[in-house]
Amino acid sequence: MKRIWILFCGVFLSHVLVLGQSRFVKQLEKGIPQHVVVYGTSLSSGGNGHAWMRPVTAHLAKQYGNNLISYTLAGKGGMWSTWGVKNLEDSVIMKQPDAVFLEFGINDAFAEYNTPVAVARLNLIYMIDRIKLHSDSCEIILQVMNMPIGKSAALRPHLQDYYDMYREVASEKGILLIDHYPNWLRILEKGEEEFRKYVPDGIHPNQKAGEQIIAPHIVQSILSTNK
């Protein structure tokens, strides 16, 4: 019962937080070019990151102009927030971002990395504060990603605690949280076979998921904040 209540609170909180202001979209509305840096795990790096960032930027380009929005995938597969802290300067700060998407929760929860929630929280807060120190106008957007299943889930027995921490930090810092978890939960409730249509290996969403599940929720979240 406690776990269900925590999950409910986290989902409720995610809907509250999208009522904030999306600064980089407001800048696009003014015709000011924006560069987005995506920083995180394999869920937002390489082909997996392009799977949802390409449709996101395509939508924004169509709405605001092709020359106004660009992005860089600066994360790395298999990495977690300690790596994120160590590589923040070269991977994020030097790229002069106008907005940063951050997600390391799924690998902070990887048991073999031995990263307690408290340490992951300190790492996340450091990255947020360091980016804001460099540029107070840079918007930081936290993401809670999908749940894994099978072996990948077994290796992350306390994932929900890390995802809840992201929700809490977003609330405390007053920054936008895009919480994908409820969407994935609805798919998983239809059964493993349905879930694997979008996450074939049990942890990495495919191109179809990026285009149909992840990108639409990001677009909806960042645009709804500007009404």
C-alpha positions as CSV (number, residue, x, y, z in Angstrom):
1,M,0.0,0.0,0.0
2,K,2.8,2.4,0.8
3,R,4.4,1.8,-2.6
4,I,1.2,2.5,-4.4
5,W,0.7,5.7,-2.4
6,I,4.2,6.9,-3.3
7,L,3.6,6.1,-6.9
8,F,0.3,8.0,-6.9
9,C,1.9,11.0,-5.3
10,G,4.7,11.0,-7.8
11,V,2.3,10.8,-10.7
12,F,0.2,13.6,-9.2
13,L,3.3,15.7,-8.7
14,S,4.4,15.2,-12.3
15,H,1.1,16.7,-13.5
16,V,1.4,19.6,-11.2
17,L,4.9,20.4,-12.3
18,V,4.1,20.7,-16.0
19,L,2.0,23.8,-15.1
20,G,5.3,25.7,-14.7
21,Q,7.0,27.8,-17.4
22,S,9.0,26.4,-20.2
23,R,11.6,29.1,-20.8
24,F,13.3,27.8,-23.9
25,V,9.9,27.4,-25.8
26,K,9.0,31.0,-24.9
27,Q,12.3,32.0,-26.4
28,L,11.5,30.1,-29.6
29,E,8.2,32.0,-29.6
30,K,10.2,35.3,-29.6
31,G,12.3,34.0,-32.5
32,I,15.5,33.5,-30.4
33,P,17.5,30.4,-31.4
34,Q,17.8,27.7,-28.8
35,H,20.2,24.8,-28.4
36,V,19.2,21.9,-26.2
37,V,21.6,19.5,-24.6
38,V,20.3,16.0,-23.7
39,Y,22.4,14.5,-20.9
40,G,21.8,11.0,-19.5
41,T,22.0,7.3,-20.0
42,S,21.5,5.1,-23.1
43,L,17.8,6.0,-22.9
44,S,18.6,9.4,-24.2
45,S,21.9,8.8,-26.1
46,G,22.8,7.6,-29.6
47,G,19.9,6.1,-31.6
48,N,17.7,5.9,-28.6
49,G,18.0,9.6,-27.9
50,H,17.5,10.5,-31.6
51,A,14.4,8.4,-31.7
52,W,12.6,10.9,-29.6
53,M,14.6,14.1,-30.0
54,R,14.3,14.1,-33.8
55,P,10.5,14.2,-33.7
56,V,10.5,16.7,-30.8
57,T,12.8,19.1,-32.7
58,A,10.9,18.5,-36.0
59,H,7.7,19.5,-34.3
60,L,9.3,22.7,-32.8
61,A,11.0,23.5,-36.1
62,K,7.6,23.2,-37.9
63,Q,6.0,25.5,-35.3
64,Y,8.7,28.1,-34.8
65,G,11.1,27.8,-37.7
66,N,13.8,25.4,-38.9
67,N,16.8,27.6,-37.9
68,L,15.7,28.2,-34.3
69,I,16.1,24.8,-32.6
70,S,19.0,22.4,-32.5
71,Y,20.2,19.7,-30.1
72,T,23.2,17.7,-28.9
73,L,23.1,14.3,-27.3
74,A,25.8,14.5,-24.7
75,G,25.2,11.5,-22.5
76,K,26.6,8.0,-22.8
77,G,25.2,4.5,-22.6
78,G,25.8,2.6,-19.3
79,M,26.6,5.8,-17.4
80,W,25.1,7.2,-14.2
81,S,25.1,10.5,-12.3
82,T,28.6,10.2,-10.9
83,W,29.8,10.0,-14.5
84,G,27.5,12.9,-15.2
85,V,29.1,15.1,-12.5
86,K,32.6,14.2,-13.7
87,N,31.9,15.0,-17.3
88,L,29.5,17.9,-16.9
89,E,31.9,20.7,-17.9
90,D,33.0,19.2,-21.2
91,S,29.7,17.5,-22.1
92,V,27.2,20.2,-21.1
93,I,28.7,23.5,-19.9
94,M,31.1,24.0,-22.8
95,K,28.2,23.5,-25.3
96,Q,26.5,26.7,-24.0
97,P,23.0,25.2,-23.8
98,D,19.8,27.1,-23.6
99,A,18.0,24.1,-22.1
100,V,19.2,20.8,-20.7
101,F,17.3,17.5,-20.4
102,L,18.6,15.4,-17.5
103,E,18.0,11.8,-16.7
104,F,20.3,9.3,-14.9
105,G,17.8,7.7,-12.5
106,I,17.6,4.3,-14.3
107,N,21.3,3.7,-14.0
108,D,21.7,5.2,-10.6
109,A,19.4,2.4,-9.6
110,F,21.7,-0.2,-11.1
111,A,22.7,-2.3,-8.1
112,E,26.3,-3.0,-9.2
113,Y,27.1,0.8,-9.3
114,N,26.3,1.0,-5.6
115,T,25.0,4.5,-5.7
116,P,22.6,5.2,-2.8
117,V,19.6,7.4,-3.4
118,A,21.2,10.1,-1.2
119,V,24.3,10.2,-3.4
120,A,22.3,10.2,-6.6
121,R,20.4,13.1,-5.2
122,L,23.6,15.1,-4.4
123,N,24.9,14.4,-7.9
124,L,21.6,15.6,-9.5
125,I,21.5,18.8,-7.4
126,Y,25.1,19.5,-8.1
127,M,24.5,19.2,-11.9
128,I,21.4,21.5,-11.6
129,D,23.2,24.1,-9.5
130,R,26.4,24.0,-11.7
131,I,24.4,24.6,-14.9
132,K,22.4,27.4,-13.3
133,L,25.6,29.0,-12.0
134,H,27.0,29.0,-15.5
135,S,23.8,30.4,-17.0
136,D,20.8,31.3,-14.9
137,S,18.7,31.6,-18.0
138,C,19.4,27.9,-19.0
139,E,16.2,25.8,-18.4
140,I,16.7,22.4,-16.8
141,I,14.2,19.7,-17.5
142,L,14.3,16.5,-15.5
143,Q,12.9,13.3,-17.0
144,V,11.6,10.2,-15.3
145,M,11.9,7.4,-17.9
146,N,10.4,4.0,-18.4
147,M,10.6,1.0,-16.1
148,P,12.6,-2.0,-17.2
149,I,11.3,-5.6,-17.0
150,G,12.9,-9.0,-16.7
151,K,16.6,-9.2,-15.9
152,S,17.1,-5.4,-16.3
153,A,14.4,-4.9,-13.6
154,A,16.0,-7.4,-11.3
155,L,19.3,-5.5,-11.5
156,R,17.4,-2.3,-10.4
157,P,15.3,-3.5,-7.4
158,H,14.8,0.0,-6.0
159,L,14.3,2.0,-9.2
160,Q,11.1,3.6,-7.9
161,D,13.1,5.3,-5.0
162,Y,15.4,7.0,-7.6
163,Y,12.5,8.1,-9.7
164,D,10.7,9.4,-6.7
165,M,13.8,11.4,-5.8
166,Y,13.7,13.0,-9.3
167,R,10.1,14.0,-8.6
168,E,11.0,15.5,-5.2
169,V,14.0,17.4,-6.5
170,A,12.0,18.9,-9.4
171,S,9.4,20.1,-6.9
172,E,12.0,21.5,-4.5
173,K,13.9,23.3,-7.3
174,G,10.7,24.5,-9.1
175,I,11.9,23.1,-12.4
176,L,10.0,21.2,-15.0
177,L,9.6,17.4,-14.7
178,I,8.5,15.3,-17.6
179,D,7.3,12.0,-16.1
180,H,7.0,9.3,-18.7
181,Y,6.4,6.6,-16.1
182,P,2.5,6.7,-16.1
183,N,2.4,6.2,-19.9
184,W,4.7,3.2,-19.7
185,L,2.7,1.8,-16.7
186,R,-0.5,1.9,-18.8
187,I,1.3,-0.1,-21.6
188,L,2.8,-2.6,-19.2
189,E,-0.6,-3.2,-17.6
190,K,-1.7,-4.6,-21.0
191,G,0.9,-7.3,-20.6
192,E,4.6,-8.0,-21.3
193,E,3.9,-8.8,-25.0
194,E,2.5,-5.4,-25.6
195,F,5.3,-3.7,-23.6
196,R,7.9,-5.4,-25.7
197,K,6.5,-4.0,-28.9
198,Y,8.0,-0.8,-27.7
199,V,10.8,-2.0,-25.5
200,P,12.0,-5.2,-27.1
201,D,15.0,-5.9,-24.9
202,G,13.1,-5.0,-21.7
203,I,14.8,-1.7,-21.0
204,H,15.5,0.4,-24.2
205,P,12.5,1.9,-26.0
206,N,12.7,1.5,-29.8
207,Q,12.1,3.9,-32.6
208,K,8.4,3.3,-32.5
209,A,8.3,4.1,-28.8
210,G,10.4,7.3,-29.4
211,E,8.0,8.5,-32.0
212,Q,4.7,7.4,-30.5
213,I,5.2,7.4,-26.8
214,I,8.1,9.6,-25.6
215,A,8.2,12.5,-28.1
216,P,4.5,13.3,-28.0
217,H,4.6,13.5,-24.2
218,I,7.6,15.8,-24.3
219,V,6.0,18.1,-26.9
220,Q,2.7,18.1,-24.9
221,S,4.5,18.9,-21.7
222,I,6.8,21.7,-22.9
223,L,4.1,23.4,-25.1
224,S,1.3,23.2,-22.5
225,T,3.4,25.2,-20.1
226,N,3.2,28.2,-22.4
227,K,-0.6,28.6,-22.6
